[in-house]
Amino acid sequence: MRPYIEKISIAGNNLLNLVNTILDFAKLEAGKISYHPKVTFLSEIVREIFVITAPLAEAKKITLQLPADISLALYVDVQLIKQALINILSNAIKFTPEHGRVTLSIQFDKEKNSYVLSVSDNGVGMSYESITKLFTPFTQIDNPLQAGSKGTGLGLVITKRIIEDLHGGKIWVESTLNVGTVFHISIPILHETVKVELFASQKSESQRLLIVEDSEEYVHILVDKLQPYFDITVTNSINKAKELLETNSYDKIILDFFLIDGISSEVLYFMEGKKIQTPVYIISAEDDFKIVEHLQESSNIVGVFNKKNATLICDVISESLNA
């Protein structure tokens, strides 16, 4: 009896998913889809989509590689972006043979002022003709790996609407037959919640520290540890950091790698151009080698630290006062 119940449950869930997909499409067509963007950490979204897509990958023994922890805030509708990424990731898993690999990565496009999320696989790939049909409603691309699995042909259409119509971004595809496919979605920086906070030191004469960080948790840790030694200015914005550096002088800078309006390299470029010489401590939740890949050489950088070692960062900075 149990095997039959499980089959009925699976069939019922599949049918429910198909119905929900068609309803979502109808809402988008009618302009009635709910859209509620807010500043959200990408790490929160990634954690949830991993829970949903990991079993699909495990069933095919596919290595699913997602960013472990990204200190990056995006202005998005959380539910809609999750739906878009799940659509793309689940498709990548479907079109990838057993023991393959599916990877989600992120880059910052300075020219377009956007973050680009890319989902790559080493699956069956697609022809140019197939790519031109991807975003046509009720059209499905043949998948030799799952010939018996049919859907609505609406998942990518809905994804395109979510990214381009609602978030003002763009989605595009690169693919080679029998090599693999990469889906790119760009999320423009449309909204900034810029903050500037000042924390005076308890000492009568203190050095000045600029902290460029958008995580309130880490700001609290850093300020709590370093306020006894420094007069601290905190901002969560690269552009605001540039303004502050142009009008004020600081003795040290703590600079997060990912911020709400770009990556830390922009601040370093700005400092080089303005000939500002101030020790900079780079911090990030990303692996050190990933950070170094995206940082140009700068005489201002004195260290690169993982945020997990927040106490170490504070110790190194406070000890440098006695050097």
C-alpha positions in Angstrom: 0.0 0.0 0.0 2.8 2.5 0.9 4.5 2.5 -2.5 1.1 3.4 -4.1 0.6 6.2 -1.6 4.0 7.6 -2.3 3.3 7.4 -6.1 0.0 9.2 -5.6 1.8 11.9 -3.4 4.5 12.5 -6.0 1.9 12.7 -8.9 -0.2 15.0 -6.8 2.7 17.3 -6.0 3.8 17.4 -9.6 0.3 18.3 -10.7 0.1 21.0 -8.0 3.4 22.5 -9.3 2.2 22.5 -12.8 -1.0 24.3 -11.8 0.9 26.8 -9.7 3.2 27.5 -12.6 0.3 28.2 -14.9 -1.3 30.5 -12.3 2.0 32.4 -11.8 2.2 32.9 -15.6 -1.4 34.1 -15.7 -0.8 36.6 -12.9 2.3 37.9 -14.7 0.3 38.3 -17.9 -2.4 40.2 -16.1 0.2 42.3 -14.2 -1.2 41.0 -10.9 1.9 39.3 -9.4 2.9 40.6 -6.0 6.2 42.4 -6.0 7.7 43.4 -2.6 11.4 44.2 -2.9 13.6 44.8 0.2 17.3 44.8 1.0 18.2 41.1 1.6 21.4 39.2 2.1 22.1 36.8 -0.8 23.4 34.2 1.7 19.8 33.9 3.1 18.4 33.2 -0.4 21.2 30.7 -1.3 20.6 28.7 1.9 17.0 28.2 1.1 17.5 27.3 -2.6 20.1 24.8 -1.5 17.7 23.0 0.7 15.3 22.6 -2.2 17.7 21.8 -5.0 20.2 19.6 -3.1 18.0 16.5 -3.2 17.6 16.8 -6.9 21.3 16.9 -7.4 22.0 14.0 -4.9 19.5 11.8 -6.8 21.8 12.1 -9.8 25.1 12.2 -7.9 25.6 15.7 -9.2 28.0 18.0 -7.4 26.0 21.2 -6.6 28.4 24.1 -5.8 26.9 27.2 -4.3 28.6 30.1 -2.6 29.1 29.1 1.1 28.5 32.5 2.6 28.2 35.8 0.8 28.1 39.1 2.7 26.2 40.8 -0.1 22.9 42.7 0.2 20.6 42.9 -2.9 17.4 44.9 -3.3 15.0 42.2 -4.5 11.7 40.4 -3.9 13.0 37.4 -1.9 10.3 34.9 -3.0 10.5 35.8 -6.7 14.3 35.7 -6.9 14.3 32.3 -5.1 11.7 31.1 -7.6 13.9 32.3 -10.5 17.1 30.7 -9.2 15.3 27.4 -8.4 13.9 27.3 -11.9 17.4 27.8 -13.4 19.2 25.4 -11.0 16.6 22.6 -11.3 16.8 22.9 -15.1 20.6 22.7 -15.0 20.4 19.5 -12.9 17.8 18.0 -15.3 20.1 18.6 -18.3 23.3 17.3 -16.6 24.2 13.6 -16.6 25.0 11.7 -13.4 28.2 12.6 -11.7 28.2 16.0 -13.4 28.6 19.5 -11.8 26.3 22.5 -11.4 27.7 25.8 -10.0 26.2 29.1 -8.9 28.7 32.0 -8.9 28.5 35.8 -8.6 30.4 38.7 -10.1 30.0 42.5 -10.1 29.6 44.2 -13.5 31.0 47.6 -13.0 29.9 49.0 -16.4 26.3 48.0 -15.9 26.4 48.6 -12.1 24.8 45.2 -11.6 25.5 41.9 -9.9 25.6 38.9 -12.2 24.5 35.5 -10.9 25.6 32.7 -13.2 24.5 29.0 -13.1 26.8 26.8 -15.1 26.7 23.0 -15.8 28.6 20.5 -17.8 25.4 18.9 -19.2 24.1 18.2 -22.7 24.2 21.8 -23.9 21.9 23.4 -26.4 22.0 24.4 -30.1 21.5 28.0 -31.2 18.0 27.1 -32.4 17.0 25.7 -29.0 18.3 28.8 -27.2 16.1 31.0 -29.4 13.0 29.0 -28.2 13.9 29.0 -24.5 11.7 31.9 -23.4 8.7 31.1 -25.6 5.6 30.1 -23.6 4.6 26.4 -23.5 7.8 25.4 -25.4 10.1 22.7 -24.1 13.6 21.8 -25.1 14.2 18.1 -25.7 16.1 16.5 -22.9 17.6 13.0 -23.7 18.3 12.5 -20.0 14.7 12.8 -18.9 12.6 12.0 -22.0 9.6 11.0 -19.9 9.6 14.2 -17.8 7.4 16.9 -19.1 6.5 20.3 -17.7 4.5 23.3 -18.7 7.3 25.0 -20.7 6.7 28.2 -18.5 9.4 28.0 -15.9 12.0 30.1 -17.9 9.3 32.4 -19.2 8.3 33.3 -15.7 12.0 33.6 -14.7 12.6 36.1 -17.5 9.6 38.1 -16.4 10.7 38.1 -12.8 14.2 39.3 -13.7 13.6 41.7 -16.5 10.1 43.1 -16.0 10.0 43.2 -12.2 13.7 43.7 -11.2 14.9 45.6 -14.3 17.6 43.1 -14.9 18.5 40.8 -17.8 18.8 37.1 -18.4 20.9 35.5 -21.2 22.3 32.1 -22.0 25.6 30.7 -23.4 25.6 27.0 -24.4 27.5 24.5 -26.5 26.2 21.1 -27.5 27.7 18.2 -25.4 29.8 20.7 -23.4 27.4 22.6 -21.1 25.3 25.7 -20.5 25.6 28.9 -18.5 22.6 31.0 -17.5 23.4 34.6 -16.5 21.0 36.9 -14.6 21.9 40.4 -13.8 20.4 42.3 -10.9 20.9 46.1 -11.2 21.5 48.2 -8.1 18.3 50.2 -8.2 18.0 51.1 -4.5 20.5 52.2 -1.9 19.8 52.3 1.8 22.9 54.4 2.6 23.8 54.9 6.2 26.5 56.9 8.0 27.0 56.5 11.7 29.5 58.1 14.1 30.9 56.5 17.2 33.2 58.6 19.4 36.0 57.0 21.3 36.2 57.3 25.1 39.8 58.5 24.8 40.5 62.3 24.5 42.8 61.7 21.6 42.1 58.9 19.3 42.9 57.8 15.7 40.1 57.9 13.1 38.8 54.6 11.7 36.5 54.3 8.7 34.4 51.1 8.6 32.8 50.3 5.2 30.4 47.4 6.0 26.7 46.6 5.4 26.2 43.9 7.9 24.8 45.3 11.1 26.0 42.2 13.0 29.6 42.8 12.0 29.4 46.5 12.5 28.3 45.9 16.1 31.2 43.5 16.7 33.8 45.8 15.1 32.6 48.9 16.9 32.3 47.2 20.2 35.9 46.0 20.0 37.5 49.0 18.5 35.6 52.0 19.9 37.9 52.2 22.9 40.8 53.0 20.6 39.3 54.9 17.6 36.8 57.6 16.6 34.7 55.5 14.2 32.7 56.4 11.1 30.6 53.6 9.6 29.0 53.5 6.2 27.5 50.7 4.2 28.0 52.3 0.7 31.0 52.4 -1.6 29.9 55.7 -3.0 29.4 57.2 0.4 32.9 55.9 1.4 34.4 57.8 -1.6 32.7 61.0 -0.4 33.9 60.5 3.1 37.5 59.8 1.9 37.5 62.9 -0.3 36.5 65.3 2.5 38.0 63.6 5.6 41.3 61.9 6.6 41.4 58.5 8.3 44.2 56.6 10.0 42.8 53.2 9.1 40.1 51.6 7.0 38.2 48.4 7.3 36.6 47.6 4.0 34.1 44.8 3.3 34.6 43.0 0.0 30.9 43.0 -1.1 28.7 46.0 -0.4 25.2 47.2 -1.4 26.5 49.2 -4.4 29.6 47.4 -5.6 32.8 45.7 -4.5 35.7 47.0 -2.5 38.0 47.3 -5.5 36.2 50.5 -6.4 37.3 52.2 -3.2 40.9 51.0 -3.7 40.9 52.4 -7.3 39.5 55.7 -6.0 42.2 55.9 -3.3 44.9 55.2 -5.9 43.5 57.9 -8.2 43.3 60.5 -5.4 46.7 59.4 -4.0 45.2 58.6 -0.6 47.6 56.6 1.5 45.7 54.9 4.3 46.1 51.3 5.6 43.2 49.2 4.4 42.1 45.9 6.1 39.9 43.9 3.6 37.3 41.6 5.2 34.8 39.2 3.7 32.8 36.0 4.3 34.2 34.7 1.0 37.3 32.5 0.9 40.6 34.5 0.9 41.7 33.2 -2.6 38.4 34.4 -4.1 38.9 37.8 -2.7 42.5 38.1 -3.9 41.3 37.1 -7.4 39.2 40.3 -7.6 41.6 42.8 -5.9 44.1 44.7 -7.9 47.5 45.4 -6.3 47.3 48.3 -4.0 49.9 49.7 -1.6 47.1 50.5 0.8 46.2 46.9 1.5 47.8 45.6 4.7 45.7 42.5 5.2 42.9 40.3 4.0 40.7 38.6 6.6 37.7 36.3 6.8 34.8 37.7 8.8 34.7 34.5 10.9 37.9 35.8 12.5 36.4 39.2 13.6 38.2 39.1 16.9 41.5 38.5 15.2 40.9 41.5 12.9 40.2 43.8 15.8 43.3 42.5 17.7 45.6 43.1 14.7 44.2 46.6 14.2 44.4 47.6 17.9 47.9 46.1 18.2 49.1 48.1 15.2 48.6 51.3 17.3 51.6 50.2 19.4 53.8 49.2 16.5 
